[in-house]
Amino acid sequence: MACTGTEAVTLDSQSTSFHDALYLRTLLGLKRAPEFERWLQRMNITDWQGRLQPIGLSRPLFARQLPRLRA
């Protein structure tokens, strides 16, 4: 089934990945929303400078999901 022009536009607008947004924010010198930045820091996803932390068992979100991932 072929997509109409409007469907193609709708599907295309949903193709931006997290990494694309992260790259563009870095490239343009933009910051995350302050409340989201604080949450990322509380969860040890980013450091105080907003850089992503390495993934490891010491990260709360990852540690909670590990048992499910091993199943």
Backbone hydrogen bonds, N-H to C=O, Kabsch-Sander energy under -0.5 kcal/mol:
donor,donor_aa,acceptor,acceptor_aa,energy
8,A,4,T,-2.1
9,V,5,G,-1.7
10,T,6,T,-2.1
11,L,7,E,-2.7
12,D,8,A,-2.3
13,S,9,V,-1.8
14,Q,10,T,-0.5
14,Q,11,L,-1.0
15,S,12,D,-1.5
21,A,17,S,-2.0
22,L,18,F,-2.6
23,Y,19,H,-2.5
24,L,20,D,-2.6
25,R,21,A,-2.6
26,T,22,L,-2.2
27,L,23,Y,-3.0
28,L,24,L,-2.6
29,G,25,R,-0.8
29,G,26,T,-0.6
30,L,25,R,-2.4
37,E,33,A,-2.6
38,R,34,P,-2.3
39,W,35,E,-1.7
40,L,36,F,-2.6
41,Q,37,E,-2.0
42,R,38,R,-2.5
43,M,39,W,-2.2
44,N,41,Q,-1.5
45,I,40,L,-2.9
46,T,40,L,-1.2
47,D,51,R,-2.1
50,G,47,D,-2.0
53,Q,45,I,-3.1
59,R,56,G,-1.7
63,A,59,R,-2.8
64,R,60,P,-2.0
65,Q,61,L,-1.2
66,L,62,F,-1.5
68,R,65,Q,-0.6
69,L,65,Q,-2.0
70,R,66,L,-1.9
71,A,67,P,-0.8
